[in-house]
Amino acid sequence: MRKLFYLATFSIFCILPGLISAQQIKVVDETNLQPISKVYLFNQDKDETAMTNAGGQVDISGFGPGDFITFQHASYKRITLSYKQIQKLDFLVKLSERSVKMGEVYVSASKWAQDQSQIPQKITQIGTEEISFSNPQTTADLLQSSGKVFVQKSQLGGGSPMIRGFAANSVLIAVDGIRMNNAIFRSGNLQNVISLDANALDRTEVIFGPGSIIYGSDALGGVMNFQTRDPELSFSDQTNVKANSMARYSTANNERTIHGDFNVGFENWGLLTSVTYSNYDDLRSGGDFYNKYPDFGKREEYQARVNGNDRTMNNGDVTLQKHSGYEQLNLMQKVRYRPNKAWNLNYGFHYSTTGNIPRYDRLIERENGDTGSFVNGAWYYGPQIWMMNALELNTAESTKFYDNMSATVAQQWFQESRNDRDYSDTSLRNREENIDVVTANFDFDKRWGEDQELFYGLEGVYNYVSSDANTTNITTGASQPVATRYPDGGSDYSQIAAYSKYRQDLGSKLTAILGARYSHVMLNSRFRSTEFYDFPFDEIAINTGAFSGSLGFTYRPASNLQFNLNGSTGFRAPNVDDAAKVFDSEPGTVIVPNKDLKSEYSYNVDFSIIKRFDQKARIELNSFYTWLRDAMVRRDYQFAGQDSIMYDGELSKVEAVVNAGKAYIYGFSADLTLEVTPYLSLNSNITYTKGKDVTNDEPLRHVAPVFGKSGITYKAESIKVELYTEYNGKKDIKDFSPSERNKPHLYTPDGTPGWATLNAKASYQVNETIRVNAGVENVMDKHYRPYSSGISAPGRNVIVAFRANL
């Protein structure tokens, strides 16, 4: 028997290495069964290592039969398995995602990958899995679902992010690192973020506070960088073919969304095609109205065209917000070419268009408050179109000037139109804008050892804006020109800039980052016609430049504790919308151009504390203070010595965007993540902001009330469940800016009431291919309208989505 035992043992040890050498294992997420790349494998002596590829696969032939193999990834819990255990698992290893993530890497802060421990700014990331689990209808909803960005909506087809008291053209939207902001991004509320397809995103990163060093003008309040998916290449002899599809239905607005993407990857070439179509009917608000304001938000009547006349109709369901639905199509095509490991070429084509989008806040406006007739018989945005062609070249072939280099050239085209008609009037006014944008970016990264790194680059941006307008008699079809929204002779807007950012480790615990940027902005707007307005000038020319700077420190006295301190300056030059716009902001008011408008400047300081507790809990506390000089705000103005002029047949008060003098904004945020058990975690965040125009002793417009999100998440094999609440504090009418107080149809007499919703979502991974998502938002059917919004939020909303990955 002893001889047989030795023989059997000898045979096992002879055969087993052969089995291992021929065996690949696959590492996947235990909840969604998707492969995990860049999982680090090592044995107990750490003399043998390996790493999973993009498909989650790794060859363990280098490990011995007696090795215990450890699987390690920053976002997953580390496990150690013997070969026998791996064999029992049929060579499929499942990892559990960490509730408290360690060593996260961000790109937006410098345009190159940086560890969180080296970034002194507050930054957050929303990944692919979080996007698919939350099932946002639009990218604006995606930002709101994080609980860290406040989103305003004037209509269902909209979403204007507010970050630290800034919004619209004072926060920057970037797509794959390319600025999306154009010369007519306005200072009010801006809906362009919905042009991006949430289903085509790889991740979204949000920088809180000025991002002017890297991204330049427009980045006073923060930067939202949306990174779209790239084609996946093949890491074997076989062609890498993948397909994903999704179908989703939501009850609140009868949403029907379908999405499909298809990837083909060869050794050096890859192609990715993505298509998403969504159709939304009128949105149904919550039915549990405020006791103190029982009629606030009810859509009791609506306007309709009947037999060639406008009629006021009774609404059988006061929660159904008539005239709010729309449809949207998103297309993306990417091509990737990698001739070798050091070079990579990417081409991206993006196209987004909508149907007509009703401007709901204008459709509920009535003469003499709630007692008169509707002000507008029709008000809608025409198709909002965005197209971008981008070519990006990356290299990691090191030279004495750089270790990594990226060169990007992009062309964008925007088209938007506004269409409005007074109630009982037959003249439909159409104002259309077309914007052509060309950008060029050159970004470099150079390292000297592990403790020194330099980021630097050049940027050039050119915008051309054309504006047309006419009225059409909807009965006779007769058309005639009217005043354009922007100068009728066209506008040019250019920006050239150079930046650098230097990182230096001052020992093992302290990192310093110093940054500087010079931006030069040129604007030229031309007024050709004097038929509608005889301005005392026929051109607005702005030629200005400014330096921006930053100095930040991250201090790590222990592996689980980090202090961040960052000081920075920001700069925003007037764009075409600021300096040269003519339009009616609301009945009885007209905005006129201001050729003397100057740039505004910000000075910001941030302080953060990040503390981890045994990888079971993480808390981040952040405070900030921003001082504004020459802030651009809308104020009373005079045109040709008059404070009122005739506009559209009505005597209207004159306003303009002016430099108001001084203002301040301050606030704090707190984020908590706690792993209660291996399967249960708690997440909570809250943001408070306060701001004031010191010169005029008035509140600032885009300062949101207290808001946040708290929830409990259960994760186990193949299943994830989350129960959470979203909430806003009240905002008193005395804290409103003057322009917001003039909109009684949007608010209660006391301002915006506070609110909280209860929500539940779940996903179940049926197998490696099929996943089912379901959820109920606003379970209690609470009626609420977020601050500054013109449409009430969805009532009880049941969501069902089916996803297939092939």
C-alpha positions in Angstrom: 0.0 0.0 0.0 2.8 2.4 0.8 4.4 1.8 -2.6 1.0 2.5 -4.3 0.7 5.7 -2.3 4.1 6.9 -3.3 3.4 6.0 -6.9 0.1 7.8 -6.9 1.7 10.9 -5.3 4.5 10.9 -7.8 2.0 10.6 -10.7 0.0 13.5 -9.4 3.0 15.8 -9.1 4.2 14.8 -12.6 0.8 15.3 -14.2 -0.4 18.4 -12.3 2.1 20.8 -13.7 1.1 19.7 -17.2 -2.5 20.4 -16.4 -1.7 23.8 -15.0 0.4 24.8 -17.9 -2.5 24.1 -20.2 -5.1 25.8 -18.0 -6.3 29.3 -18.2 -8.6 30.7 -15.5 -11.2 33.5 -15.8 -11.8 36.1 -13.1 -15.3 37.8 -12.9 -17.4 40.0 -10.7 -19.6 37.8 -8.5 -22.6 40.1 -8.9 -22.7 40.7 -12.6 -20.4 37.9 -13.8 -18.5 40.3 -16.1 -14.7 39.8 -16.6 -12.3 41.9 -14.5 -9.2 43.1 -16.1 -5.9 43.9 -14.4 -6.4 41.5 -11.5 -2.9 40.9 -10.0 -2.0 37.3 -9.1 0.9 36.2 -7.0 2.0 33.2 -4.9 2.9 33.1 -1.2 6.6 33.7 -1.9 5.7 36.5 -4.4 8.2 35.0 -6.9 5.6 34.3 -9.5 3.0 36.8 -10.8 0.5 37.2 -13.5 -2.3 39.6 -14.5 -5.7 39.1 -16.2 -6.3 40.6 -19.6 -9.3 42.6 -20.9 -11.3 39.4 -21.0 -10.5 38.6 -17.4 -8.4 35.6 -18.4 -4.9 34.7 -17.2 -2.5 31.8 -17.7 -1.4 30.2 -14.4 1.2 27.8 -15.9 4.0 29.6 -14.1 2.6 28.7 -10.7 3.5 25.5 -8.9 1.0 22.8 -7.8 1.6 23.7 -4.2 1.2 27.4 -4.6 -1.5 29.4 -2.9 -2.5 32.1 -5.4 -3.7 35.5 -4.2 -6.0 37.6 -6.4 -5.7 41.4 -5.9 -7.5 44.4 -7.4 -8.0 47.9 -5.9 -11.8 47.7 -6.4 -12.3 44.1 -5.1 -11.7 42.1 -2.0 -8.5 40.1 -2.0 -8.8 36.3 -1.8 -6.2 33.5 -1.7 -7.0 30.1 -3.2 -5.1 26.8 -3.6 -4.9 25.2 -7.0 -7.3 22.5 -5.8 -9.8 25.1 -4.8 -9.5 26.8 -8.2 -10.1 23.4 -9.8 -13.2 22.9 -7.8 -14.5 26.2 -9.0 -14.0 25.0 -12.6 -11.3 27.6 -13.1 -13.8 30.4 -12.7 -12.9 32.8 -9.9 -15.4 35.3 -8.6 -14.4 38.4 -6.7 -16.5 40.6 -4.5 -16.5 44.3 -5.1 -15.2 46.5 -2.2 -17.7 48.8 -0.6 -14.7 51.0 0.3 -12.5 51.3 -2.7 -8.7 51.7 -2.4 -6.2 53.4 -4.6 -8.7 54.8 -7.1 -7.3 56.3 -10.3 -8.7 59.4 -12.0 -8.0 61.0 -15.4 -9.8 64.3 -15.4 -7.6 66.2 -12.9 -4.6 66.2 -15.3 -5.8 64.4 -18.5 -3.5 61.5 -17.4 -4.1 58.7 -15.0 -3.4 59.8 -11.4 -3.8 58.0 -8.1 -6.3 59.6 -5.7 -3.5 60.2 -3.1 -1.9 62.7 -5.5 -5.0 64.8 -6.3 -5.7 67.7 -3.9 -9.1 68.5 -5.5 -12.4 66.8 -4.7 -13.3 64.5 -7.5 -15.8 61.7 -8.0 -16.3 58.9 -10.5 -19.4 57.2 -11.8 -18.5 53.8 -13.4 -20.1 51.6 -16.0 -21.7 49.3 -13.5 -23.2 52.2 -11.5 -24.6 53.7 -14.7 -26.3 50.4 -15.8 -27.7 49.8 -12.3 -29.1 53.3 -11.8 -30.8 53.2 -15.3 -30.8 57.0 -15.9 -33.0 58.2 -18.8 -30.5 60.9 -19.7 -27.0 61.9 -18.8 -28.4 64.7 -16.7 -30.3 62.0 -14.6 -27.0 60.1 -14.3 -25.3 63.1 -12.7 -28.3 63.6 -10.4 -28.4 59.9 -9.4 -24.9 60.3 -7.8 -26.4 62.6 -5.2 -23.4 64.9 -5.5 -24.5 67.1 -8.4 -27.7 69.3 -8.3 -29.6 69.2 -11.6 -32.2 71.8 -12.7 -34.8 71.1 -15.4 -36.9 73.6 -17.3 -38.5 70.8 -19.2 -38.4 67.0 -19.5 -35.9 67.2 -22.3 -33.3 69.0 -20.2 -31.0 69.0 -17.2 -28.7 71.8 -16.1 -26.0 70.7 -13.6 -25.2 73.1 -10.8 -21.8 72.7 -9.1 -20.8 74.8 -6.1 -23.1 77.7 -7.0 -22.1 77.7 -10.7 -24.0 76.4 -13.7 -24.4 76.6 -17.5 -21.4 78.4 -19.1 -19.5 78.5 -15.7 -19.1 74.7 -15.5 -17.4 72.8 -18.3 -18.6 69.7 -20.1 -15.9 67.6 -21.7 -16.3 64.5 -23.9 -13.3 62.2 -24.1 -11.3 65.2 -22.8 -12.6 67.5 -25.5 -14.5 70.7 -24.4 -18.1 70.7 -25.4 -18.8 74.2 -24.2 -19.3 76.5 -27.2 -19.6 80.3 -27.7 -23.3 80.5 -27.0 -23.5 78.4 -23.8 -25.7 80.7 -21.8 -25.5 81.9 -18.2 -29.1 80.8 -17.3 -29.8 77.1 -17.4 -28.3 74.8 -20.1 -29.6 71.5 -21.4 -26.7 70.4 -23.7 -25.6 67.6 -21.3 -28.5 65.4 -22.5 -26.9 65.2 -25.9 -24.5 62.6 -24.5 -25.6 59.0 -24.4 -25.3 57.4 -20.9 -25.4 54.0 -22.5 -22.2 54.7 -24.4 -20.2 55.9 -21.4 -17.3 54.0 -19.8 -17.2 56.4 -16.9 -17.9 59.9 -15.8 -15.6 62.0 -13.6 -16.6 65.2 -11.9 -14.0 67.7 -10.6 -15.5 70.1 -7.9 -14.0 73.6 -8.0 -12.1 75.5 -10.7 -10.6 73.3 -13.4 -9.1 76.3 -15.2 -5.5 75.1 -15.3 -6.2 72.1 -17.4 -9.5 73.0 -19.1 -9.4 76.8 -19.3 -12.2 79.4 -19.4 -15.7 78.1 -18.4 -14.4 75.8 -15.7 -15.1 78.0 -12.7 -17.4 75.7 -10.7 -16.2 72.3 -11.9 -15.6 70.0 -14.8 -17.7 67.0 -16.0 -15.6 64.7 -18.1 -17.6 62.0 -19.9 -15.4 59.2 -21.1 -17.1 57.2 -23.8 -16.2 53.5 -24.5 -13.3 52.6 -26.7 -13.1 49.6 -29.1 -11.6 46.5 -27.5 -8.9 44.7 -29.4 -8.2 41.0 -29.5 -5.5 39.6 -27.1 -5.5 36.2 -28.8 -5.5 34.7 -32.2 -9.3 34.8 -32.2 -11.4 37.9 -33.3 -12.9 39.6 -30.3 -16.6 39.9 -31.1 -19.0 41.4 -28.5 -22.5 42.6 -28.6 -24.6 44.3 -25.9 -28.3 45.2 -26.0 -30.8 46.8 -23.6 -34.5 47.5 -23.6 -36.0 49.6 -20.9 -39.5 50.7 -19.9 -40.5 53.3 -17.3 -44.0 54.1 -16.3 -43.8 57.8 -15.2 -43.4 59.0 -18.8 -44.1 55.8 -20.7 -40.4 55.6 -21.6 -39.3 53.2 -24.3 -35.6 53.0 -24.7 -33.6 50.5 -26.8 -29.8 50.3 -27.0 -27.4 48.2 -28.9 -23.6 48.2 -29.4 -21.3 45.9 -31.3 -17.6 45.5 -31.0 -15.2 43.8 -33.4 -11.6 43.6 -32.3 -8.5 42.3 -34.1 -4.9 42.3 -33.0 -4.3 45.9 -34.2 -7.8 47.1 -35.3 -11.0 47.6 -33.4 -14.5 49.0 -34.2 -17.3 49.9 -31.9 -20.8 50.9 -33.0 -23.4 52.2 -30.5 -27.1 53.2 -31.1 -29.7 54.4 -28.6 -33.2 55.5 -29.2 -35.6 56.8 -26.6 -39.2 58.0 -26.7 -40.8 59.7 -23.8 -44.5 60.6 -23.4 -45.8 63.4 -21.2 -44.4 63.1 -17.7 -46.6 62.2 -14.7 -45.7 64.0 -11.5 -46.4 62.7 -8.0 -49.9 62.7 -6.7 -49.2 63.4 -3.0 -49.2 67.2 -3.1 -48.0 69.5 -0.3 -50.6 70.1 2.4 -49.7 73.8 2.6 -49.8 74.2 -1.2 -52.4 71.8 -2.4 -52.6 73.3 -5.9 -48.9 73.8 -6.5 -47.7 71.9 -9.5 -51.1 70.7 -10.7 -51.7 70.8 -14.4 -55.4 71.5 -14.3 -55.7 73.0 -17.8 -53.6 73.0 -20.9 -53.6 74.7 -24.3 -54.6 73.0 -27.5 -55.1 74.0 -31.1 -58.7 73.2 -32.1 -60.2 74.1 -35.5 -57.6 76.7 -36.1 -58.0 78.4 -32.7 -56.2 78.1 -29.4 -58.4 76.6 -26.7 -57.9 76.1 -23.0 -58.8 72.4 -22.2 -59.5 70.7 -18.9 -56.9 68.1 -17.9 -58.6 65.0 -16.6 -55.4 64.0 -14.7 -53.8 66.9 -12.9 -50.5 65.0 -12.4 -50.1 64.5 -16.2 -47.8 67.3 -17.3 -49.3 67.8 -20.8 -46.9 68.9 -23.6 -43.7 67.6 -22.0 -42.8 64.4 -24.0 -40.1 64.1 -26.7 -37.8 61.6 -28.4 -34.0 61.3 -28.9 -31.5 59.4 -31.0 -27.8 58.8 -30.2 -25.2 57.3 -32.5 -21.5 56.6 -31.9 -18.9 55.0 -34.1 -15.3 54.5 -33.0 -12.3 53.1 -34.9 -9.1 52.2 -33.1 -5.7 51.3 -34.6 -2.8 50.1 -32.5 0.3 49.4 -34.7 2.3 48.4 -31.6 2.1 48.7 -27.8 3.5 52.2 -27.8 1.1 53.9 -30.3 -2.6 54.2 -30.4 -4.9 56.0 -32.9 -8.6 56.6 -32.2 -11.3 58.1 -34.4 -14.7 58.9 -32.8 -17.9 60.0 -34.5 -20.8 61.2 -32.2 -24.2 62.2 -33.3 -27.2 63.2 -31.2 -30.6 64.6 -32.2 -33.9 65.1 -30.6 -37.4 65.7 -31.8 -39.1 69.0 -30.8 -38.8 69.5 -27.0 -41.6 71.5 -25.4 -40.4 74.2 -23.0 -42.7 73.2 -20.2 -42.0 76.2 -17.9 -43.1 78.6 -20.6 -46.3 76.5 -21.4 -47.6 76.8 -17.8 -47.1 80.6 -17.6 -50.3 82.6 -17.4 -51.3 86.2 -17.5 -52.0 87.8 -14.1 -50.7 84.8 -12.2 -53.0 81.8 -12.2 -56.1 83.6 -13.2 -55.4 84.8 -16.7 -55.1 83.0 -20.0 -51.9 81.2 -21.1 -49.1 83.5 -22.2 -47.9 81.1 -24.9 -49.9 79.0 -27.3 -46.7 77.1 -28.3 -43.1 77.1 -27.1 -40.6 74.4 -28.0 -37.0 73.8 -28.9 -36.5 72.5 -32.4 -34.3 69.4 -32.8 -31.2 69.9 -30.7 -28.4 68.5 -32.8 -24.8 67.8 -31.8 -22.2 66.1 -34.0 -18.5 65.6 -33.3 -15.7 64.1 -35.2 -12.5 63.5 -33.2 -9.1 62.1 -34.0 -6.8 61.2 -31.2 -3.2 60.0 -31.3 -1.5 58.6 -28.2 2.0 57.4 -27.7 3.8 56.0 -24.7 7.1 55.9 -26.6 9.3 57.8 -24.2 11.6 60.7 -25.3 13.6 63.3 -23.3 10.6 65.7 -23.6 7.7 63.3 -22.7 6.9 59.8 -21.6 3.3 60.0 -22.9 1.8 62.3 -25.5 -1.7 62.8 -26.8 -2.7 64.9 -29.8 -6.4 65.5 -30.5 -8.2 67.4 -33.3 -12.0 67.7 -33.2 -14.7 69.3 -35.2 -18.2 69.9 -33.6 -21.4 71.2 -35.0 -24.3 72.4 -32.9 -27.8 73.3 -34.1 -30.6 74.6 -31.9 -33.7 76.5 -32.5 -36.4 78.2 -30.4 -40.0 78.3 -31.6 -42.7 80.3 -29.8 -46.1 81.7 -30.4 -48.3 83.8 -28.2 -51.7 82.4 -27.1 -54.4 83.2 -29.7 -51.7 84.5 -32.1 -51.0 83.0 -35.5 -47.4 84.1 -35.8 -44.9 81.4 -34.9 -41.4 82.8 -34.4 -38.4 80.6 -35.2 -34.8 81.5 -34.1 -32.1 79.1 -35.2 -28.4 79.0 -34.3 -25.7 77.0 -36.0 -22.3 76.8 -34.3 -19.2 75.3 -35.9 -16.3 74.5 -33.5 -12.8 73.3 -34.2 -10.5 72.3 -31.3 -6.9 71.1 -31.1 -5.2 69.8 -28.0 -1.6 68.6 -27.4 -1.0 67.1 -23.9 2.2 65.7 -22.5 3.3 63.8 -19.4 6.9 63.5 -18.3 8.2 61.6 -15.2 11.5 61.6 -13.4 11.5 58.6 -11.2 8.5 58.1 -8.9 8.5 61.4 -7.2 8.4 64.0 -10.0 6.0 64.4 -12.8 5.2 67.2 -15.3 1.9 67.6 -17.2 1.9 70.3 -19.9 0.0 71.1 -23.1 -1.4 73.5 -25.7 -5.0 74.2 -26.7 -6.6 76.0 -29.5 -10.4 76.6 -30.0 -12.3 78.4 -32.7 -16.1 79.0 -32.8 -18.2 80.5 -35.6 -21.9 81.4 -34.7 -24.6 82.1 -37.3 -28.1 83.2 -36.3 -31.3 83.4 -38.3 -34.9 84.3 -37.3 -38.3 84.6 -39.0 -42.0 84.4 -38.2 -44.4 82.3 -40.1 -48.2 82.7 -40.1 -49.4 79.2 -39.2 -52.7 79.9 -41.1 -51.4 81.4 -44.4 -47.8 80.2 -44.4 -46.5 83.7 -45.0 -43.0 84.3 -43.6 -41.0 87.4 -42.8 -37.7 88.1 -41.0 -37.5 89.2 -37.4 -34.7 90.1 -35.0 -32.1 87.3 -34.4 -31.1 86.0 -31.0 -27.4 86.7 -31.7 -25.7 89.2 -34.1 -27.0 88.7 -37.6 -23.6 89.3 -39.1 -22.1 86.3 -37.4 -19.7 85.9 -34.5 -16.1 84.5 -34.2 -14.9 83.3 -30.8 -11.3 81.9 -30.3 -9.2 80.8 -27.5 -5.5 79.8 -27.4 -3.8 78.6 -24.3 -0.8 76.9 -22.8 -0.6 75.1 -19.4 1.7 73.2 -17.1 1.2 71.3 -13.9 4.1 69.9 -11.8 3.9 67.2 -9.2 6.7 66.7 -6.6 6.7 64.2 -3.8 8.2 65.9 -0.7 8.9 62.7 1.0 6.8 59.6 1.3 3.9 61.4 3.0 3.6 64.8 1.3 2.9 65.7 -2.4 2.8 69.1 -3.9 1.2 70.1 -7.2 1.8 73.5 -8.8 0.0 74.6 -11.9 -0.2 77.6 -14.3 -2.1 78.5 -17.4 -2.3 81.4 -19.8 -5.5 81.8 -21.9 -6.1 84.4 -24.5 -9.7 84.9 -25.8 -10.8 86.9 -28.8 -14.5 87.7 -29.7 -15.9 89.6 -32.7 -19.6 89.9 -33.2 -21.1 91.9 -36.1 -24.5 93.6 -36.3 -25.5 94.2 -39.9 -29.2 95.1 -39.9 -30.6 98.2 -38.3 -34.2 97.2 -39.1 -35.1 95.9 -35.6 -32.5 97.6 -33.3 -30.4 100.6 -34.1 -27.6 99.9 -31.7 -25.0 102.7 -31.2 -22.4 100.3 -32.4 -22.2 97.7 -35.2 -19.5 95.5 -33.7 -18.5 94.0 -30.4 -14.8 93.2 -30.1 -13.2 91.6 -27.0 -9.5 90.8 -26.9 -8.4 89.7 -23.4 -6.2 87.2 -21.6 -5.4 86.0 -18.1 -3.2 83.8 -16.1 -4.6 81.1 -13.8 -2.7 79.3 -11.1 -3.0 76.6 -8.5 -1.1 75.2 -5.6 -2.2 72.0 -3.8 -0.9 69.6 -1.2 -1.8 66.1 -0.2 -0.5 64.9 3.1 -0.7 61.3 4.1 0.4 60.9 7.8 -0.9 57.3 7.7 -2.0 54.8 5.0 -5.6 55.3 5.9 -5.6 59.1 6.4 -5.2 61.9 3.9 -5.4 65.7 4.1 -5.9 67.8 0.9 -5.3 71.6 0.6 -5.8 73.3 -2.7 -5.8 77.0 -3.7 -6.6 78.0 -7.3 -7.7 80.9 -9.4 -10.2 80.8 -12.3 -11.0 83.1 -15.2 -13.9 83.3 -17.6 -14.0 85.6 -20.6 -17.4 86.8 -22.0 -18.7 84.6 -24.8 -21.2 85.6 -27.5 -24.2 84.8 -25.3 -22.8 87.0 -22.5 -21.9 90.1 -24.5 -24.0 90.1 -27.7 -27.4 88.4 -27.1 -30.8 90.0 -27.7 -33.8 88.1 -26.5 -36.8 88.3 -24.1 -35.8 86.7 -20.8 -39.5 86.8 -19.7 -42.5 88.9 -20.7 -41.8 92.5 -20.1 -38.0 92.2 -20.0 -35.5 92.3 -22.8 -31.7 91.6 -22.6 -29.5 93.9 -24.8 -25.8 93.5 -25.8 -23.1 95.0 -23.6 -19.9 95.8 -25.5 -18.1 96.9 -22.3 -18.5 93.5 -20.6 -15.2 92.3 -19.0 -14.0 88.9 -17.8 -14.8 87.5 -14.3 -12.3 86.0 -12.0 -12.5 83.5 -9.1 -10.2 82.7 -6.2 -10.8 79.4 -4.5 -9.5 77.4 -1.6 -10.4 73.8 -0.8 -9.7 71.6 2.3 -10.5 67.9 2.5 -10.0 65.1 5.0 -10.3 61.5 3.8 -10.2 58.8 6.5 -10.5 55.0 6.1 -11.2 52.6 8.9 -9.7 49.1 8.3 -11.0 49.0 4.7 -14.5 48.8 6.2 -15.4 52.5 6.2 -14.5 55.7 4.4 -15.4 59.3 5.2 -14.6 62.3 3.2 -15.2 65.9 4.4 -14.7 68.8 2.1 -15.1 72.5 2.6 -14.5 75.3 0.1 -14.6 79.1 -0.3 -14.8 80.9 -3.6 -14.4 84.7 -4.0 -15.6 86.3 -7.3 -14.4 89.5 -8.8 -16.2 91.3 -11.6 -18.8 88.5 -11.6 -21.0 88.5 -14.7 -24.7 88.7 -13.7 -27.9 90.0 -15.2 -28.9 93.5 -14.0 -31.0 96.5 -15.0 -29.5 98.4 -17.8 -30.1 101.3 -20.2 -30.3 101.3 -24.0 -29.7 104.6 -25.7 -30.4 106.3 -22.4 -33.7 104.5 -21.8 -34.4 101.9 -19.2 -37.4 100.5 -21.2 -37.9 99.9 -25.0 -40.5 98.4 -27.2 -39.9 94.7 -27.9 -42.3 92.5 -29.7 -45.0 95.2 -29.4 -44.6 95.4 -25.6 -42.8 98.0 -23.5 -40.1 96.0 -21.9 -37.6 96.7 -19.1 -34.0 96.7 -20.3 -31.4 94.3 -18.8 -27.9 93.2 -19.7 -25.1 91.0 -18.4 -22.8 93.3 -16.5 -19.8 92.9 -14.1 -21.4 93.1 -10.7 -18.3 93.7 -8.6 -17.8 91.1 -5.8 -19.5 87.9 -4.7 -18.7 84.9 -2.6 -19.7 81.3 -2.4 -18.8 78.8 0.3 -20.0 75.4 1.4 -19.1 71.9 2.5 -19.9 68.3 1.6 -19.6 65.0 3.5 -19.4 61.5 2.0 -19.7 58.3 4.0 -19.3 54.6 2.9 -19.6 51.9 5.5 -19.4 48.1 5.0 -21.9 46.8 7.6 -21.4 43.1 6.7 -19.6 41.4 3.7 -22.9 41.7 1.9 -24.4 45.0 3.2 -23.1 48.5 2.9 -24.3 52.0 3.6 -23.6 55.1 1.5 -24.5 58.7 2.3 -23.6 62.1 1.0 -24.8 65.7 1.6 -23.9 69.1 0.1 -24.5 72.6 1.5 -23.8 75.8 -0.5 -24.3 79.5 0.3 -23.6 82.4 -2.0 -24.1 86.2 -2.2 -23.6 89.1 -4.6 -21.8 91.4 -2.1 -21.9 94.5 -4.3 -25.7 94.5 -4.6 -26.4 92.6 -1.4 -28.4 89.9 -3.2 -28.3 86.1 -3.4 -26.7 84.4 -6.4 -28.9 82.5 -8.8 -27.3 79.1 -9.1 -26.8 78.3 -5.4 -28.7 75.1 -4.7 -30.4 74.3 -1.4 -29.0 71.5 0.8 -29.2 68.2 -1.1 -28.0 64.6 -0.9 -28.5 60.9 -1.1 -28.4 58.1 1.5 -28.9 54.4 0.9 -28.3 50.8 1.9 -27.0 48.3 -0.7 -27.1 44.5 -0.5 -24.7 42.6 -2.9 -24.3 38.8 -3.2 -23.7 36.4 -6.0 -25.7 37.4 -9.1 -27.9 39.9 -7.2 -27.7 43.6 -6.1 -30.4 45.5 -4.2 -30.4 49.1 -3.1 -32.9 51.0 -0.9 -32.2 54.8 -0.9 -33.6 58.3 -0.4 -32.8 61.5 -2.3 -33.6 64.8 -0.6 -33.5 68.6 -0.9 -33.8 71.1 1.8 -36.2 74.1 1.4 -35.1 77.4 -0.1 -36.9 80.5 1.1 -38.0 83.1 -1.3 -35.7 85.6 0.4 -32.7 83.6 -0.7 -33.7 83.7 -4.4 -31.9 86.0 -6.8 -34.0 88.8 -8.3 -34.4 87.1 -11.6 -35.9 84.0 -9.9 -38.4 86.0 -7.8 -40.0 87.1 -11.1 -41.3 83.6 -11.8 -44.2 83.0 -9.5 -45.6 80.2 -11.7 -42.5 78.1 -10.8 -42.6 78.5 -7.0 -44.8 78.7 -4.0 -45.2 82.1 -2.3 -42.6 80.9 0.2 -40.1 79.6 -2.3 -39.1 75.9 -2.8 -40.3 73.4 -0.2 -38.0 70.7 1.0 -38.7 67.1 -0.1 -37.4 63.5 0.2 -38.2 60.4 -1.8 -38.0 56.7 -1.1 -36.6 54.5 -3.9 -35.7 50.9 -4.5 -33.7 49.2 -7.3 -32.4 45.7 -8.0 -30.5 43.7 -10.6 -30.3 40.0 -11.1 -27.7 38.3 -13.3 -29.5 35.4 -14.8 -26.3 34.0 -16.4 -23.3 35.4 -18.1 -25.5 36.8 -20.9 -28.8 38.0 -19.4 -29.3 40.6 -16.7 -32.7 42.0 -15.4 -33.0 45.4 -13.7 -36.0 46.6 -11.9 -36.8 49.5 -9.7 -39.4 51.8 -8.1 -38.5 55.5 -7.8 -40.5 57.9 -5.6 -42.3 55.0 -3.9 -44.6 57.3 -1.9 -45.6 59.2 -5.1 -44.5 62.5 -3.5 -45.1 65.6 -5.6 -42.0 67.9 -5.7 -40.2 70.3 -7.9 -36.4 70.9 -7.4 -35.2 74.5 -7.0 -35.2 76.5 -10.2 -36.9 73.8 -12.2 -39.8 74.5 -14.5 -41.3 71.0 -14.4 -42.3 68.8 -11.5 -40.2 65.7 -10.9 -41.6 62.2 -11.8 -44.1 60.6 -9.5 -44.0 56.9 -8.7 -42.0 55.4 -11.5 -41.6 51.6 -12.1 -38.5 50.7 -14.2 -37.8 47.4 -15.9 -34.8 46.8 -18.1 -33.4 43.8 -19.8 -29.8 43.6 -20.8 -28.0 41.0 -22.9 -24.2 40.7 -23.4 -23.0 38.3 -26.1 
